[in-house]
Amino acid sequence: MIRSTVAIIVLFLLVVSKVITASPNDTISLVINDLEGAGLKTNEIVMVSDKLRSSIVESSHYRILERSEVTREAVTIHQFGAVFDDSSTQSVPAAVSDQQNHYLLTGRVSKAGSIIALSARIVDTKRDQIIYAKIKEYDVLFKDLISSKIPEFSKELLSGIDSTLSFLTIQKEKGILFIESVPENGTILVDGIETPLKTPATIKGVNPGRYSVAVNSGNKIGSSEVKIVSGKLEKMVVKLKDGFGTLRVLSSVPGLNVSIGSLGEFVTPVQLDSIPAGIYTVQSINDGYFTSYDTVNVMCQKTAEINLTPEKVSFIRIEGVTDNSRISLDKVPLDINISNLYMVTPGEHVLSIEREGFFSRNFRLKAHPGDTTKHVVQYAPHPAALSIQSAPDDASIVLNDRDIGKTPCIFPSIVPGTYKLQLSHWAYEPIEMNLNLIPGAKMEITESFKNHSGNYRTWEKKKKIASISNLAFAGTGQIILGEKTPGFSLFSVGILSDLAVLGTAYQLYSYNKDYRDQSIVNNNKNGDYYRGRRIRRARLSTAIISSVLLRTGSFALTYFKNH
């Protein structure tokens, strides 16, 4: 009987913060206000309000007041949002509060997606206090809400109201108990039943009688007897003393070595009885397992239990790392100079490698419990760049016995390493050298040929002969140098040019001879003679100049030609 009474007291202390009394003989009236709404149409909100009102009218034994019986201000004063707020300081208008035991029902209906939330609260208008509140969510269609869920909600709401009013009615026949402890903030136990209350605390509505009250702060405990008299306030102070409890240490792996605070070292499973209440550190140090530290709170007259689950150690061995590398495991930098074996937890880990001139790489390694995972690092170098120039240009480039082009040449991406470079030009002795291309670096090579080759001297002699030959006959020099097509073309033009010179010279000679033979040089027509001679001389000059220019041009093409 006493235990059930205390349980009821604790339950309703969470809902009611102030004792409210009501006489069962008084008339109880209920005003049902229109619901507020969100996410629904206006007509849907009206339908929900009307359905809730009609369901309550059908099932309720309270006097239901129509909205016309109270002022509009009284009906709307307690409207609220989606979250209940019982801290309102608004006063209730006289039109409502003057009536004996008058209660106001307000609420809200809202829709978000397919969820419809329905909430309601009951307000004691005389004291301006919320005495009961309820909220539920439904994932139903609107028509199902109207047909089945609102009647169900109204029945649950009325049941809650009945229980609350019944509880409030009997409170005036009971006593009040005030409990404090030294030190404070201890958990209150009444007749051995633990309550959610902490000292200091006030318990209202306690049935008259004698009770055993204990206060447990964890490592201290105290108790005392108290007598509750109807309608009176009883005060009690409980002094707390050091208490004792029990500690039980278990493990998923039997036989673990554990160290428990200042109590000593033990082997699991272990149970320690009657040890001073307080917080203990349980340390597990075993070969092949990670060291673990756990804390446990041993409370007075209680058994604290801790179950250790040791985690097996895994290892990762990293090989092939150079001195100038930066490595990290799971973003934690590692010093490869100290050790290449690392202890890790079982599972997947990320190894990151960075090295200047090489691509940064991430490797996913899976460590198995109790095993060593080995990883050999392989670097991926950045490509090198190579630029080769020579004086003169057009030298053949041979890299590692492979012809790769002529100077000048740029290779923007080439595999780093050691190479043998050969530069060869027909007129000079070849150049050879060894190259060491560093990853990510750019190497520029500029070489000048110095010593002429035998081919060059032979070529120069042949070029002089060809140049002189062109002065005699245009195009013959090109033929000598092996350029037959342009040579024969120039030669043909040269023959035509020489024939033009001979032809115009013969015309001039014939013209002069004709005038002398006719003995008309001194007659009246001598003006025509001189005019004709000038024309023929001009033709001859043009033919001679063309022939000379052709030979000179052919000479220049040969003399200034490179191989």
LOSE-539662 format. One record per residue (C-alpha): x, y, z; residue in one letter. Coordinates in steps of 0.1 Angstrom, whole numbers, padded with zeros to 4 digits. Layout:
<recs>
+-------+-------+-------+------+
:    px :    py :    pz : rest :
+-------+-------+-------+------+
:     X :     Y :     Z :    A :
...
+-------+-------+-------+------+
</recs>
This chain:
<recs>
+-------+-------+-------+------+
:    px :    py :    pz : rest :
+-------+-------+-------+------+
:  0000 :  0000 :  0000 :    M :
:  0027 :  0025 :  0010 :    I :
:  0049 :  0016 : -0020 :    R :
:  0022 :  0021 : -0045 :    S :
:  0013 :  0054 : -0029 :    T :
:  0048 :  0066 : -0032 :    V :
:  0051 :  0055 : -0069 :    A :
:  0019 :  0075 : -0076 :    I :
:  0034 :  0105 : -0059 :    I :
:  0066 :  0104 : -0079 :    V :
:  0048 :  0100 : -0112 :    L :
:  0026 :  0131 : -0107 :    F :
:  0053 :  0153 : -0093 :    L :
:  0068 :  0153 : -0128 :    L :
:  0035 :  0167 : -0142 :    V :
:  0022 :  0190 : -0115 :    V :
:  0045 :  0216 : -0100 :    S :
:  0020 :  0231 : -0076 :    K :
: -0007 :  0214 : -0055 :    V :
: -0041 :  0222 : -0070 :    I :
: -0072 :  0212 : -0051 :    T :
: -0107 :  0206 : -0064 :    A :
: -0138 :  0195 : -0047 :    S :
: -0155 :  0164 : -0062 :    P :
: -0189 :  0180 : -0053 :    N :
: -0182 :  0211 : -0073 :    D :
: -0196 :  0214 : -0108 :    T :
: -0169 :  0209 : -0135 :    I :
: -0173 :  0228 : -0167 :    S :
: -0152 :  0224 : -0199 :    L :
: -0148 :  0250 : -0227 :    V :
: -0135 :  0235 : -0259 :    I :
: -0117 :  0261 : -0280 :    N :
: -0111 :  0259 : -0317 :    D :
: -0078 :  0243 : -0326 :    L :
: -0050 :  0262 : -0342 :    E :
: -0035 :  0247 : -0374 :    G :
: -0005 :  0246 : -0397 :    A :
:  0000 :  0228 : -0430 :    G :
: -0037 :  0222 : -0434 :    L :
: -0065 :  0240 : -0452 :    K :
: -0088 :  0262 : -0431 :    T :
: -0118 :  0240 : -0437 :    N :
: -0098 :  0209 : -0426 :    E :
: -0088 :  0226 : -0394 :    I :
: -0124 :  0234 : -0387 :    V :
: -0134 :  0198 : -0394 :    M :
: -0108 :  0185 : -0369 :    V :
: -0120 :  0211 : -0343 :    S :
: -0156 :  0201 : -0347 :    D :
: -0149 :  0164 : -0347 :    K :
: -0128 :  0166 : -0315 :    L :
: -0156 :  0187 : -0299 :    R :
: -0183 :  0163 : -0309 :    S :
: -0163 :  0132 : -0297 :    S :
: -0157 :  0148 : -0263 :    I :
: -0194 :  0158 : -0260 :    V :
: -0204 :  0122 : -0268 :    E :
: -0180 :  0106 : -0243 :    S :
: -0177 :  0132 : -0215 :    S :
: -0196 :  0135 : -0182 :    H :
: -0184 :  0171 : -0178 :    Y :
: -0205 :  0201 : -0185 :    R :
: -0195 :  0213 : -0219 :    I :
: -0199 :  0251 : -0224 :    L :
: -0207 :  0265 : -0258 :    E :
: -0184 :  0292 : -0271 :    R :
: -0213 :  0316 : -0270 :    S :
: -0214 :  0313 : -0232 :    E :
: -0179 :  0329 : -0227 :    V :
: -0163 :  0359 : -0242 :    T :
: -0141 :  0356 : -0273 :    R :
: -0111 :  0368 : -0253 :    E :
: -0116 :  0341 : -0228 :    A :
: -0118 :  0314 : -0254 :    V :
: -0086 :  0324 : -0272 :    T :
: -0064 :  0335 : -0243 :    I :
: -0047 :  0301 : -0240 :    H :
: -0040 :  0293 : -0276 :    Q :
: -0004 :  0279 : -0280 :    F :
:  0022 :  0267 : -0306 :    G :
:  0034 :  0233 : -0316 :    A :
:  0055 :  0230 : -0284 :    V :
:  0038 :  0232 : -0250 :    F :
:  0047 :  0262 : -0229 :    D :
:  0035 :  0261 : -0193 :    D :
:  0053 :  0294 : -0184 :    S :
:  0025 :  0317 : -0195 :    S :
:  0019 :  0346 : -0172 :    T :
: -0013 :  0358 : -0188 :    Q :
: -0043 :  0361 : -0166 :    S :
: -0077 :  0345 : -0174 :    V :
: -0106 :  0370 : -0180 :    P :
: -0132 :  0372 : -0154 :    A :
: -0158 :  0358 : -0178 :    A :
: -0141 :  0325 : -0175 :    V :
: -0123 :  0325 : -0141 :    S :
: -0153 :  0335 : -0121 :    D :
: -0171 :  0302 : -0128 :    Q :
: -0165 :  0274 : -0103 :    Q :
: -0140 :  0247 : -0114 :    N :
: -0140 :  0258 : -0150 :    H :
: -0114 :  0242 : -0174 :    Y :
: -0103 :  0253 : -0209 :    L :
: -0093 :  0229 : -0236 :    L :
: -0070 :  0244 : -0263 :    T :
: -0049 :  0227 : -0289 :    G :
: -0033 :  0226 : -0323 :    R :
: -0033 :  0204 : -0354 :    V :
: -0004 :  0205 : -0379 :    S :
:  0007 :  0185 : -0409 :    K :
:  0043 :  0179 : -0421 :    A :
:  0046 :  0155 : -0451 :    G :
:  0024 :  0126 : -0443 :    S :
:  0025 :  0131 : -0405 :    I :
: -0004 :  0148 : -0388 :    I :
:  0003 :  0160 : -0352 :    A :
: -0026 :  0166 : -0328 :    L :
: -0020 :  0182 : -0294 :    S :
: -0042 :  0194 : -0266 :    A :
: -0039 :  0208 : -0230 :    R :
: -0063 :  0214 : -0202 :    I :
: -0060 :  0247 : -0183 :    V :
: -0074 :  0254 : -0148 :    D :
: -0088 :  0289 : -0155 :    T :
: -0091 :  0298 : -0118 :    K :
: -0054 :  0293 : -0112 :    R :
: -0042 :  0299 : -0148 :    D :
: -0023 :  0266 : -0147 :    Q :
: -0019 :  0237 : -0172 :    I :
: -0030 :  0205 : -0154 :    I :
: -0028 :  0181 : -0183 :    Y :
: -0013 :  0180 : -0217 :    A :
: -0013 :  0154 : -0246 :    K :
:  0003 :  0152 : -0280 :    I :
:  0002 :  0124 : -0306 :    K :
:  0014 :  0120 : -0342 :    E :
: -0004 :  0100 : -0368 :    Y :
:  0008 :  0088 : -0402 :    D :
: -0027 :  0084 : -0418 :    V :
: -0049 :  0100 : -0444 :    L :
: -0070 :  0130 : -0434 :    F :
: -0102 :  0110 : -0437 :    K :
: -0089 :  0083 : -0414 :    D :
: -0079 :  0109 : -0389 :    L :
: -0114 :  0123 : -0388 :    I :
: -0131 :  0089 : -0388 :    S :
: -0110 :  0069 : -0362 :    S :
: -0080 :  0087 : -0348 :    K :
: -0098 :  0118 : -0333 :    I :
: -0124 :  0097 : -0314 :    P :
: -0095 :  0076 : -0301 :    E :
: -0075 :  0107 : -0291 :    F :
: -0106 :  0122 : -0273 :    S :
: -0110 :  0091 : -0252 :    K :
: -0074 :  0090 : -0242 :    E :
: -0076 :  0128 : -0234 :    L :
: -0107 :  0124 : -0212 :    L :
: -0091 :  0094 : -0194 :    S :
: -0060 :  0116 : -0186 :    G :
: -0082 :  0144 : -0174 :    I :
: -0102 :  0121 : -0151 :    D :
: -0070 :  0107 : -0136 :    S :
: -0055 :  0141 : -0130 :    T :
: -0087 :  0156 : -0114 :    L :
: -0091 :  0125 : -0092 :    S :
: -0055 :  0129 : -0080 :    F :
: -0059 :  0166 : -0074 :    L :
: -0091 :  0160 : -0054 :    T :
: -0074 :  0138 : -0028 :    I :
: -0043 :  0159 : -0024 :    Q :
: -0058 :  0181 :  0003 :    K :
: -0063 :  0151 :  0026 :    E :
: -0025 :  0143 :  0026 :    K :
:  0006 :  0157 :  0041 :    G :
:  0038 :  0173 :  0028 :    I :
:  0074 :  0160 :  0034 :    L :
:  0105 :  0182 :  0030 :    F :
:  0138 :  0163 :  0028 :    I :
:  0173 :  0177 :  0029 :    E :
:  0207 :  0160 :  0034 :    S :
:  0242 :  0169 :  0044 :    V :
:  0258 :  0169 :  0018 :    P :
:  0231 :  0178 : -0007 :    E :
:  0222 :  0163 : -0041 :    N :
:  0216 :  0128 : -0028 :    G :
:  0190 :  0104 : -0043 :    T :
:  0159 :  0099 : -0021 :    I :
:  0146 :  0064 : -0013 :    L :
:  0113 :  0060 :  0004 :    V :
:  0107 :  0026 :  0021 :    D :
:  0135 :  0012 : -0001 :    G :
:  0121 :  0024 : -0034 :    I :
:  0143 :  0048 : -0053 :    E :
:  0127 :  0080 : -0065 :    T :
:  0140 :  0104 : -0092 :    P :
:  0142 :  0132 : -0066 :    L :
:  0174 :  0148 : -0053 :    K :
:  0179 :  0165 : -0020 :    T :
:  0167 :  0190 : -0011 :    P :
:  0132 :  0181 : -0023 :    A :
:  0095 :  0185 : -0013 :    T :
:  0070 :  0156 : -0017 :    I :
:  0034 :  0167 : -0017 :    K :
:  0003 :  0146 : -0012 :    G :
:  0019 :  0119 :  0010 :    V :
: -0005 :  0096 :  0028 :    N :
: -0004 :  0099 :  0066 :    P :
:  0018 :  0072 :  0083 :    G :
:  0054 :  0063 :  0091 :    R :
:  0081 :  0061 :  0064 :    Y :
:  0117 :  0051 :  0062 :    S :
:  0136 :  0077 :  0042 :    V :
:  0172 :  0071 :  0029 :    A :
:  0195 :  0094 :  0009 :    V :
:  0223 :  0079 : -0012 :    N :
:  0248 :  0103 : -0028 :    S :
:  0268 :  0075 : -0044 :    G :
:  0297 :  0072 : -0019 :    N :
:  0278 :  0083 :  0011 :    K :
:  0245 :  0072 :  0026 :    I :
:  0221 :  0080 :  0054 :    G :
:  0186 :  0071 :  0066 :    S :
:  0159 :  0082 :  0091 :    S :
:  0123 :  0076 :  0101 :    E :
:  0095 :  0102 :  0096 :    V :
:  0058 :  0104 :  0105 :    K :
:  0034 :  0121 :  0081 :    I :
:  0003 :  0138 :  0096 :    V :
: -0026 :  0148 :  0074 :    S :
: -0025 :  0184 :  0062 :    G :
:  0009 :  0192 :  0078 :    K :
:  0044 :  0198 :  0066 :    L :
:  0072 :  0175 :  0080 :    E :
:  0108 :  0185 :  0077 :    K :
:  0138 :  0161 :  0080 :    M :
:  0176 :  0163 :  0077 :    V :
:  0195 :  0132 :  0068 :    V :
:  0233 :  0132 :  0075 :    K :
:  0253 :  0111 :  0051 :    L :
:  0282 :  0088 :  0060 :    K :
:  0307 :  0069 :  0040 :    D :
:  0292 :  0038 :  0025 :    G :
:  0303 :  0005 :  0010 :    F :
:  0294 : -0014 : -0022 :    G :
:  0304 : -0043 : -0044 :    T :
:  0325 : -0043 : -0076 :    L :
:  0324 : -0071 : -0101 :    R :
:  0349 : -0072 : -0130 :    V :
:  0342 : -0096 : -0159 :    L :
:  0360 : -0099 : -0193 :    S :
:  0352 : -0115 : -0227 :    S :
:  0386 : -0132 : -0225 :    V :
:  0390 : -0150 : -0191 :    P :
:  0421 : -0146 : -0171 :    G :
:  0429 : -0110 : -0179 :    L :
:  0453 : -0092 : -0156 :    N :
:  0436 : -0061 : -0142 :    V :
:  0446 : -0034 : -0118 :    S :
:  0418 : -0018 : -0098 :    I :
:  0427 :  0016 : -0084 :    G :
:  0445 :  0013 : -0050 :    S :
:  0429 : -0021 : -0043 :    L :
:  0456 : -0041 : -0061 :    G :
:  0460 : -0064 : -0091 :    E :
:  0436 : -0093 : -0099 :    F :
:  0427 : -0118 : -0125 :    V :
:  0392 : -0118 : -0141 :    T :
:  0366 : -0127 : -0132 :    P :
:  0368 : -0110 : -0099 :    V :
:  0342 : -0097 : -0073 :    Q :
:  0352 : -0074 : -0045 :    L :
:  0326 : -0070 : -0017 :    D :
:  0323 : -0043 :  0009 :    S :
:  0348 : -0018 : -0007 :    I :
:  0345 :  0019 : -0001 :    P :
:  0320 :  0036 : -0024 :    A :
:  0336 :  0058 : -0050 :    G :
:  0351 :  0059 : -0085 :    I :
:  0377 :  0033 : -0094 :    Y :
:  0400 :  0030 : -0125 :    T :
:  0402 : -0005 : -0139 :    V :
:  0434 : -0010 : -0160 :    Q :
:  0440 : -0040 : -0182 :    S :
:  0476 : -0047 : -0193 :    I :
:  0480 : -0080 : -0212 :    N :
:  0504 : -0092 : -0239 :    D :
:  0488 : -0092 : -0274 :    G :
:  0460 : -0068 : -0263 :    Y :
:  0457 : -0031 : -0262 :    F :
:  0460 : -0015 : -0227 :    T :
:  0426 : -0003 : -0216 :    S :
:  0415 :  0022 : -0189 :    Y :
:  0379 :  0021 : -0177 :    D :
:  0362 :  0039 : -0148 :    T :
:  0335 :  0025 : -0127 :    V :
:  0314 :  0042 : -0100 :    N :
:  0308 :  0019 : -0069 :    V :
:  0277 :  0032 : -0051 :    M :
:  0266 :  0025 : -0015 :    C :
:  0248 : -0008 : -0010 :    Q :
:  0249 : -0015 : -0048 :    K :
:  0268 : -0038 : -0071 :    T :
:  0287 : -0021 : -0099 :    A :
:  0297 : -0044 : -0128 :    E :
:  0321 : -0038 : -0157 :    I :
:  0327 : -0062 : -0186 :    N :
:  0360 : -0057 : -0203 :    L :
:  0363 : -0065 : -0240 :    T :
:  0400 : -0064 : -0248 :    P :
:  0410 : -0057 : -0284 :    E :
:  0438 : -0077 : -0300 :    K :
:  0468 : -0058 : -0312 :    V :
:  0477 : -0057 : -0349 :    S :
:  0509 : -0046 : -0366 :    F :
:  0518 : -0029 : -0399 :    I :
:  0554 : -0032 : -0412 :    R :
:  0564 : -0006 : -0438 :    I :
:  0594 : -0013 : -0460 :    E :
:  0611 :  0005 : -0489 :    G :
:  0608 :  0040 : -0475 :    V :
:  0636 :  0064 : -0484 :    T :
:  0651 :  0089 : -0459 :    D :
:  0636 :  0119 : -0476 :    N :
:  0601 :  0106 : -0475 :    S :
:  0572 :  0118 : -0453 :    R :
:  0548 :  0091 : -0442 :    I :
:  0517 :  0091 : -0421 :    S :
:  0493 :  0065 : -0409 :    L :
:  0457 :  0075 : -0406 :    D :
:  0469 :  0112 : -0409 :    K :
:  0494 :  0107 : -0379 :    V :
:  0530 :  0114 : -0390 :    P :
:  0555 :  0085 : -0385 :    L :
:  0593 :  0086 : -0380 :    D :
:  0606 :  0058 : -0402 :    I :
:  0641 :  0063 : -0387 :    N :
:  0629 :  0050 : -0353 :    I :
:  0609 :  0019 : -0364 :    S :
:  0592 :  0005 : -0394 :    N :
:  0568 : -0016 : -0373 :    L :
:  0537 :  0001 : -0359 :    Y :
:  0510 : -0012 : -0336 :    M :
:  0475 : -0005 : -0348 :    V :
:  0439 : -0015 : -0341 :    T :
:  0424 : -0042 : -0363 :    P :
:  0406 : -0029 : -0394 :    G :
:  0414 : -0007 : -0424 :    E :
:  0441 :  0020 : -0422 :    H :
:  0453 :  0046 : -0447 :    V :
:  0491 :  0049 : -0453 :    L :
:  0501 :  0082 : -0470 :    S :
:  0535 :  0087 : -0487 :    I :
:  0550 :  0120 : -0498 :    E :
:  0584 :  0125 : -0514 :    R :
:  0598 :  0155 : -0534 :    E :
:  0597 :  0148 : -0571 :    G :
:  0573 :  0119 : -0567 :    F :
:  0535 :  0116 : -0568 :    F :
:  0518 :  0115 : -0533 :    S :
:  0501 :  0082 : -0528 :    R :
:  0476 :  0067 : -0504 :    N :
:  0474 :  0030 : -0497 :    F :
:  0446 :  0012 : -0479 :    R :
:  0459 : -0015 : -0456 :    L :
:  0438 : -0040 : -0437 :    K :
:  0452 : -0051 : -0404 :    A :
:  0439 : -0084 : -0389 :    H :
:  0438 : -0091 : -0352 :    P :
:  0470 : -0106 : -0339 :    G :
:  0487 : -0105 : -0374 :    D :
:  0514 : -0083 : -0390 :    T :
:  0506 : -0067 : -0423 :    T :
:  0536 : -0060 : -0445 :    K :
:  0536 : -0032 : -0471 :    H :
:  0565 : -0024 : -0495 :    V :
:  0564 :  0013 : -0507 :    V :
:  0567 :  0018 : -0545 :    Q :
:  0573 :  0054 : -0556 :    Y :
:  0558 :  0069 : -0588 :    A :
:  0581 :  0097 : -0599 :    P :
:  0570 :  0130 : -0615 :    H :
:  0581 :  0131 : -0652 :    P :
:  0612 :  0152 : -0660 :    A :
:  0615 :  0178 : -0688 :    A :
:  0644 :  0180 : -0712 :    L :
:  0654 :  0208 : -0736 :    S :
:  0682 :  0203 : -0762 :    I :
:  0697 :  0231 : -0784 :    Q :
:  0728 :  0231 : -0805 :    S :
:  0748 :  0256 : -0826 :    A :
:  0743 :  0251 : -0855 :    P :
:  0708 :  0237 : -0853 :    D :
:  0695 :  0207 : -0871 :    D :
:  0717 :  0182 : -0852 :    A :
:  0704 :  0147 : -0848 :    S :
:  0694 :  0137 : -0813 :    I :
:  0700 :  0101 : -0802 :    V :
:  0690 :  0091 : -0766 :    L :
:  0700 :  0057 : -0754 :    N :
:  0707 :  0046 : -0791 :    D :
:  0673 :  0058 : -0802 :    R :
:  0668 :  0087 : -0827 :    D :
:  0643 :  0110 : -0812 :    I :
:  0645 :  0142 : -0834 :    G :
:  0666 :  0172 : -0843 :    K :
:  0677 :  0203 : -0825 :    T :
:  0662 :  0225 : -0812 :    P :
:  0638 :  0202 : -0794 :    C :
:  0618 :  0201 : -0761 :    I :
:  0606 :  0170 : -0743 :    F :
:  0581 :  0181 : -0717 :    P :
:  0575 :  0147 : -0701 :    S :
:  0602 :  0121 : -0700 :    I :
:  0608 :  0093 : -0675 :    V :
:  0635 :  0102 : -0649 :    P :
:  0667 :  0082 : -0649 :    G :
:  0702 :  0080 : -0665 :    T :
:  0705 :  0085 : -0703 :    Y :
:  0733 :  0085 : -0729 :    K :
:  0729 :  0115 : -0753 :    L :
:  0745 :  0118 : -0787 :    Q :
:  0743 :  0150 : -0809 :    L :
:  0755 :  0146 : -0845 :    S :
:  0758 :  0171 : -0873 :    H :
:  0771 :  0163 : -0908 :    W :
:  0797 :  0191 : -0907 :    A :
:  0811 :  0185 : -0872 :    Y :
:  0824 :  0158 : -0850 :    E :
:  0796 :  0143 : -0828 :    P :
:  0791 :  0152 : -0792 :    I :
:  0783 :  0126 : -0765 :    E :
:  0774 :  0130 : -0728 :    M :
:  0756 :  0112 : -0700 :    N :
:  0724 :  0127 : -0684 :    L :
:  0708 :  0121 : -0650 :    N :
:  0672 :  0133 : -0651 :    L :
:  0658 :  0140 : -0617 :    I :
:  0621 :  0135 : -0610 :    P :
:  0601 :  0166 : -0616 :    G :
:  0631 :  0187 : -0627 :    A :
:  0637 :  0204 : -0660 :    K :
:  0672 :  0201 : -0677 :    M :
:  0683 :  0224 : -0704 :    E :
:  0713 :  0214 : -0727 :    I :
:  0729 :  0239 : -0751 :    T :
:  0760 :  0226 : -0771 :    E :
:  0781 :  0242 : -0798 :    S :
:  0799 :  0220 : -0824 :    F :
:  0836 :  0229 : -0827 :    K :
:  0856 :  0205 : -0849 :    N :
:  0846 :  0202 : -0886 :    H :
:  0844 :  0167 : -0900 :    S :
:  0860 :  0154 : -0932 :    G :
:  0826 :  0155 : -0948 :    N :
:  0825 :  0192 : -0942 :    Y :
:  0858 :  0199 : -0959 :    R :
:  0849 :  0177 : -0989 :    T :
:  0816 :  0196 : -0991 :    W :
:  0833 :  0230 : -0990 :    E :
:  0856 :  0221 : -1019 :    K :
:  0828 :  0207 : -1040 :    K :
:  0807 :  0238 : -1032 :    K :
:  0835 :  0261 : -1046 :    K :
:  0838 :  0242 : -1078 :    I :
:  0800 :  0243 : -1082 :    A :
:  0800 :  0280 : -1076 :    S :
:  0826 :  0287 : -1103 :    I :
:  0808 :  0264 : -1126 :    S :
:  0777 :  0285 : -1122 :    N :
:  0796 :  0315 : -1134 :    L :
:  0803 :  0297 : -1166 :    A :
:  0770 :  0281 : -1171 :    F :
:  0741 :  0287 : -1148 :    A :
:  0727 :  0256 : -1131 :    G :
:  0757 :  0234 : -1136 :    T :
:  0767 :  0240 : -1099 :    G :
:  0734 :  0227 : -1087 :    Q :
:  0739 :  0197 : -1109 :    I :
:  0774 :  0191 : -1094 :    I :
:  0759 :  0193 : -1059 :    L :
:  0733 :  0167 : -1068 :    G :
:  0704 :  0191 : -1071 :    E :
:  0694 :  0180 : -1106 :    K :
:  0659 :  0193 : -1109 :    T :
:  0668 :  0230 : -1100 :    P :
:  0701 :  0226 : -1118 :    G :
:  0686 :  0216 : -1152 :    F :
:  0660 :  0242 : -1148 :    S :
:  0686 :  0270 : -1143 :    L :
:  0707 :  0255 : -1170 :    F :
:  0678 :  0256 : -1195 :    S :
:  0670 :  0292 : -1186 :    V :
:  0707 :  0300 : -1189 :    G :
:  0710 :  0286 : -1224 :    I :
:  0679 :  0306 : -1234 :    L :
:  0694 :  0337 : -1219 :    S :
:  0727 :  0331 : -1238 :    D :
:  0708 :  0326 : -1270 :    L :
:  0689 :  0358 : -1264 :    A :
:  0723 :  0377 : -1260 :    V :
:  0736 :  0362 : -1293 :    L :
:  0703 :  0369 : -1310 :    G :
:  0701 :  0405 : -1300 :    T :
:  0738 :  0410 : -1307 :    A :
:  0733 :  0396 : -1342 :    Y :
:  0703 :  0418 : -1348 :    Q :
:  0723 :  0449 : -1339 :    L :
:  0752 :  0438 : -1361 :    Y :
:  0728 :  0431 : -1391 :    S :
:  0710 :  0464 : -1386 :    Y :
:  0742 :  0484 : -1387 :    N :
:  0755 :  0465 : -1417 :    K :
:  0723 :  0471 : -1437 :    D :
:  0725 :  0508 : -1432 :    Y :
:  0761 :  0509 : -1442 :    R :
:  0756 :  0488 : -1473 :    D :
:  0728 :  0511 : -1485 :    Q :
:  0749 :  0542 : -1480 :    S :
:  0719 :  0560 : -1464 :    I :
:  0737 :  0569 : -1432 :    V :
:  0739 :  0605 : -1442 :    N :
:  0706 :  0609 : -1460 :    N :
:  0674 :  0624 : -1445 :    N :
:  0665 :  0591 : -1429 :    K :
:  0695 :  0590 : -1405 :    N :
:  0671 :  0597 : -1375 :    G :
:  0653 :  0564 : -1380 :    D :
:  0687 :  0547 : -1381 :    Y :
:  0698 :  0560 : -1348 :    Y :
:  0664 :  0553 : -1332 :    R :
:  0665 :  0517 : -1344 :    G :
:  0700 :  0512 : -1332 :    R :
:  0691 :  0524 : -1297 :    R :
:  0663 :  0499 : -1295 :    I :
:  0685 :  0470 : -1305 :    R :
:  0713 :  0481 : -1282 :    R :
:  0687 :  0482 : -1253 :    A :
:  0676 :  0447 : -1262 :    R :
:  0712 :  0435 : -1262 :    L :
:  0719 :  0452 : -1228 :    S :
:  0688 :  0436 : -1213 :    T :
:  0698 :  0401 : -1226 :    A :
:  0733 :  0406 : -1212 :    I :
:  0721 :  0418 : -1178 :    I :
:  0697 :  0389 : -1176 :    S :
:  0724 :  0364 : -1184 :    S :
:  0748 :  0380 : -1158 :    V :
:  0721 :  0381 : -1131 :    L :
:  0712 :  0345 : -1138 :    L :
:  0748 :  0334 : -1134 :    R :
:  0753 :  0356 : -1103 :    T :
:  0721 :  0343 : -1087 :    G :
:  0731 :  0307 : -1094 :    S :
:  0765 :  0314 : -1080 :    F :
:  0751 :  0329 : -1048 :    A :
:  0727 :  0300 : -1044 :    L :
:  0756 :  0276 : -1045 :    T :
:  0782 :  0296 : -1027 :    Y :
:  0761 :  0305 : -0996 :    F :
:  0744 :  0271 : -0995 :    K :
:  0746 :  0250 : -0963 :    N :
:  0747 :  0212 : -0965 :    H :
+-------+-------+-------+------+
</recs>
